[in-house]
Amino acid sequence: MNPRPFSITLLAVLLIVFGAIGLVYHFSELNPSHLLQNDALWVELVRILAIIAGIFLLRGRNWARWLALLWIGFHVVISFWHPWSQLAIHIAVFAVFAYFLFRPTATRYFGSSARPAT
């Protein structure tokens, strides 16, 4: 069994922490009587996806690294409608995610066949 690279642990913890912070922060925007009339529900779902990706990165699930990359890729796409500085930051973060999630040590970690299925 390959040990988890520190970079994967760090990315996973950041996803969990920022996902949880965003979930709590945006929770007050939810209006139960009009859930689908604003973007608050979708924002919360995106935060939940970050938390799920982080948890399963820690558990060594290969699909979770793809989910994490899609999560930050989604932020790159929506940054096109924001100031260029936000777009540049999201592109840089995407590059960092891609680099650390797909390095040879990470690929060995996620490809380990000794990991029990749960």
C-alpha positions in Angstrom: 0.0 0.0 0.0 1.4 3.4 -1.0 1.4 6.1 1.6 -0.7 9.2 1.0 1.4 12.1 -0.3 1.4 15.2 1.9 0.2 17.3 -1.1 -2.9 15.1 -1.4 -3.6 15.4 2.4 -3.2 19.2 2.1 -5.5 19.5 -0.9 -8.1 17.2 0.8 -8.1 19.2 4.0 -8.4 22.5 2.1 -11.4 21.2 0.2 -13.1 20.0 3.3 -12.3 23.2 5.3 -13.3 25.6 2.5 -16.3 23.5 1.6 -17.5 23.5 5.2 -16.8 27.3 5.7 -18.7 28.1 2.5 -21.6 25.7 3.5 -22.0 27.5 6.8 -21.5 31.0 5.3 -24.1 30.5 2.6 -26.6 28.5 4.7 -28.4 31.7 5.8 -29.1 32.5 2.1 -31.3 29.4 1.8 -35.0 30.1 1.8 -36.9 26.8 2.3 -40.1 28.2 0.7 -38.2 29.2 -2.5 -35.3 26.8 -2.7 -35.0 26.8 -6.5 -35.6 30.6 -7.0 -32.1 31.7 -6.2 -28.6 30.2 -6.5 -28.1 29.5 -2.8 -29.1 25.8 -3.2 -26.6 25.3 -6.1 -23.9 27.1 -4.1 -24.5 24.8 -1.2 -24.4 21.7 -3.5 -21.1 22.8 -4.9 -19.7 23.2 -1.4 -20.9 19.7 -0.5 -19.1 18.4 -3.6 -15.9 19.9 -2.3 -16.3 18.2 1.1 -17.1 14.9 -0.6 -14.0 15.2 -2.8 -11.8 16.0 0.2 -13.0 13.1 2.2 -12.6 10.6 -0.5 -9.2 12.0 -1.5 -8.1 11.1 2.0 -9.5 7.6 1.4 -7.6 7.2 -1.8 -10.5 7.0 -4.2 -9.4 7.8 -7.8 -12.7 9.3 -8.8 -12.3 11.9 -6.0 -9.3 13.4 -7.6 -11.3 13.9 -10.8 -14.1 15.4 -8.8 -11.7 17.8 -7.1 -10.3 18.8 -10.6 -13.9 19.2 -11.9 -14.8 21.3 -8.9 -12.0 23.8 -9.4 -12.5 23.6 -13.2 -16.1 24.7 -12.6 -14.8 27.7 -10.7 -12.5 28.6 -13.6 -15.6 28.5 -15.9 -17.7 30.7 -13.7 -14.8 33.1 -13.2 -15.2 34.2 -16.8 -18.1 36.4 -15.6 -16.0 37.9 -12.8 -13.0 40.2 -12.8 -9.9 39.0 -14.7 -8.0 38.7 -11.4 -10.4 36.1 -10.1 -10.1 34.2 -13.4 -6.3 34.3 -13.1 -6.4 33.0 -9.5 -8.8 30.2 -10.3 -6.6 29.2 -13.3 -3.5 29.1 -11.1 -5.3 27.1 -8.4 -6.5 24.7 -11.2 -2.9 24.2 -12.3 -1.8 23.5 -8.8 -4.6 21.0 -8.3 -3.8 19.3 -11.6 -0.1 19.2 -10.8 -0.5 17.7 -7.3 -3.4 15.3 -8.1 -1.6 13.8 -11.1 2.0 13.6 -10.1 3.5 10.1 -10.2 3.4 9.8 -6.4 -0.3 10.7 -6.4 -1.0 8.3 -9.3 0.7 5.5 -7.3 -1.4 6.4 -4.2 -4.7 6.4 -6.1 -3.8 3.3 -8.1 -2.9 1.2 -5.1 -4.7 -2.1 -5.4 -4.0 -2.9 -1.7 -6.6 -0.3 -0.5 -9.7 -1.9 0.8 -13.0 -1.0 -0.9 -15.4 0.9 1.2 
